[in-house]
Amino acid sequence: MGYFRNVALSAAVAGLTVTGLATSAQALELTYSYWAPDRGSVPGDMKWWAEQLAERTGGEVTVNIGWGQSLSRFRDNFNAVSAGEVDMAELAASFSLAETGAWGIADTGAGSSDAYVATRALDNLRSQFSAFDDQIEAAGLKYLWHYSWGGVALLGTGDAAITNPDQYNGENVRVASFLAAAIRDNGWNANPVSGVSIGEMRQGMERGTVNGGSNYMAGIGTQGFAAVTDWVTVINQGQHTGFVVMNLDTWNALSDDARSAIDGLRDEMIERLTRGQIEQEIEIRASLVADGITVVDASADEAAIWGGAMQDAFLKRANDVSGGFPEAVAFLDAYQAEIAKVAADVTSNGYPWN
């Protein structure tokens, strides 16, 4: 498995025209809205999941994947699934903090940026903090799985890579919300731009209206940034977690066998996704270097500055969402401890697929 890993596309995921739950005499076709193009390891895993679901249900359930926000905009996915406009989607909690605030602190600013480590740590804690499932169910949704996209990387134009926030010099940057908060709270000399999509960021870098920002290594490699960036800085701190949900009415319309098949695929899907992210990061980094792009790692001292500032932003977010998640601050502490524990286990014993 790797960066261009893909699975043969079957009839279960071939069409892109139907939205919402569709029924025939025997079968249900479910729609899945995905925010990025059909490139990289995650789309390959999604196709695998759709094919496995069709196979394990004997064709009772098929999945119709809409790539690149063709069924709903990423920022609108929460409302689209809640309303039944699409059956499934991957969500980022920053777009629905009022409803899914617990998931808003499943991201981290500090600690390991390893996709498997963060995903497994959160999985180990979910049963101890009921808000994660309670908030999803209150919104009329069913949790399917979650996974980490990996750590934040900086990218930009110009001769010198930014490795320390003191090196900002008035750049216009499109960054993750928690990094934008860190920039504002610490008075760093950068201008976070708002309301700019990933595609618009790439276009802005081409025009010179956006000087760079942040993304994840997988996004840099699969979303066309190699053509517009001069450098990439790997911070090696924190990560972003996405989670996948289904409309609860859709879930309840499935047979017991279909629900069992979906639940039975969860752990394998999580392992595939996290393994794919880790392997993809290595391959993308090598590809960027081969294309003449400077790729550097922040030093340990620099990483601590970035990580400390971003984690402070998450502590503020935890306090903001504590009305719907009273244990939010306690969860942050437990999460960091569990991340360290899982990271130590991986160091000693390797990944489960090794």
Secondary structure as the mmCIF struct_conf table of DSSP 4:
data_model
#
loop_
_struct_conf.conf_type_id
_struct_conf.id
_struct_conf.beg_label_comp_id
_struct_conf.beg_label_asym_id
_struct_conf.beg_label_seq_id
_struct_conf.end_label_comp_id
_struct_conf.end_label_asym_id
_struct_conf.end_label_seq_id
TURN_TY1_P TURN_TY1_P1 TYR A 3 PHE A 4
HELX_RH_3T_P HELX_RH_3T_P1 ALA A 11 VAL A 13
BEND BEND1 GLY A 20 GLY A 20
STRN STRN1 ALA A 22 THR A 23
BEND BEND2 ALA A 25 GLN A 26
STRN STRN2 LEU A 28 SER A 33
BEND BEND3 TRP A 35 ALA A 36
BEND BEND4 ASP A 38 ASP A 38
BEND BEND5 GLY A 40 GLY A 40
HELX_RH_AL_P HELX_RH_AL_P1 SER A 41 ARG A 56
TURN_TY1_P TURN_TY1_P2 THR A 57 GLY A 59
BEND BEND6 GLU A 60 GLU A 60
STRN STRN3 VAL A 61 GLY A 66
TURN_TY1_P TURN_TY1_P3 GLY A 68 GLN A 69
BEND BEND7 SER A 70 SER A 72
HELX_RH_3T_P HELX_RH_3T_P2 PHE A 74 ASP A 76
HELX_RH_AL_P HELX_RH_AL_P2 ASN A 77 SER A 82
TURN_TY1_P TURN_TY1_P4 ALA A 83 GLY A 84
BEND BEND8 GLU A 85 ASP A 87
STRN STRN4 MET A 88 LEU A 91
HELX_RH_3T_P HELX_RH_3T_P3 ALA A 93 PHE A 95
HELX_RH_AL_P HELX_RH_AL_P3 LEU A 97 GLY A 104
TURN_TY1_P TURN_TY1_P5 ILE A 105 ILE A 105
BEND BEND9 ALA A 106 ASP A 107
STRN STRN5 THR A 108 THR A 108
BEND BEND10 GLY A 109 GLY A 111
HELX_RH_AL_P HELX_RH_AL_P4 ALA A 115 ARG A 126
TURN_TY1_P TURN_TY1_P6 SER A 127 GLN A 128
TURN_TY1_P TURN_TY1_P7 SER A 130 SER A 130
HELX_RH_AL_P HELX_RH_AL_P5 ALA A 131 ALA A 138
TURN_TY1_P TURN_TY1_P8 ALA A 139 GLY A 140
STRN STRN6 LEU A 141 GLY A 150
STRN STRN7 VAL A 152 GLY A 156
BEND BEND11 THR A 157 ALA A 160
BEND BEND12 ASN A 164 ASN A 164
HELX_RH_3T_P HELX_RH_3T_P4 PRO A 165 GLN A 167
BEND BEND13 GLY A 170 GLY A 170
STRN STRN8 GLU A 171 ARG A 174
HELX_RH_AL_P HELX_RH_AL_P6 SER A 177 ASN A 186
TURN_TY1_P TURN_TY1_P9 GLY A 187 GLY A 187
BEND BEND14 ASN A 189 ASN A 189
STRN STRN9 ALA A 190 PRO A 192
BEND BEND15 GLY A 195 GLY A 195
HELX_RH_AL_P HELX_RH_AL_P7 ILE A 198 ARG A 207
TURN_TY1_P TURN_TY1_P10 GLY A 208 GLY A 208
BEND BEND16 THR A 209 THR A 209
STRN STRN10 GLY A 212 TYR A 216
HELX_RH_AL_P HELX_RH_AL_P8 MET A 217 THR A 222
TURN_TY1_P TURN_TY1_P11 GLN A 223 GLY A 224
HELX_RH_3T_P HELX_RH_3T_P5 PHE A 225 ALA A 227
TURN_TY1_P TURN_TY1_P12 VAL A 228 VAL A 228
BEND BEND17 ASP A 230 ASP A 230
STRN STRN11 TRP A 231 VAL A 234
BEND BEND18 GLN A 237 GLN A 237
STRN STRN12 GLN A 239 GLN A 239
STRN STRN13 HIS A 240 ASN A 247
HELX_RH_AL_P HELX_RH_AL_P9 LEU A 248 ALA A 253
BEND BEND19 LEU A 254 LEU A 254
HELX_RH_AL_P HELX_RH_AL_P10 ASP A 256 ALA A 290
TURN_TY1_P TURN_TY1_P13 ASP A 291 GLY A 292
STRN STRN14 THR A 294 ASP A 297
HELX_RH_AL_P HELX_RH_AL_P11 ALA A 300 ASP A 320
TURN_TY1_P TURN_TY1_P14 VAL A 321 GLY A 324
TURN_TY1_P TURN_TY1_P15 PRO A 326 GLU A 327
HELX_RH_AL_P HELX_RH_AL_P12 ALA A 328 ASN A 349
TURN_TY1_P TURN_TY1_P16 PRO A 352 TRP A 353
#
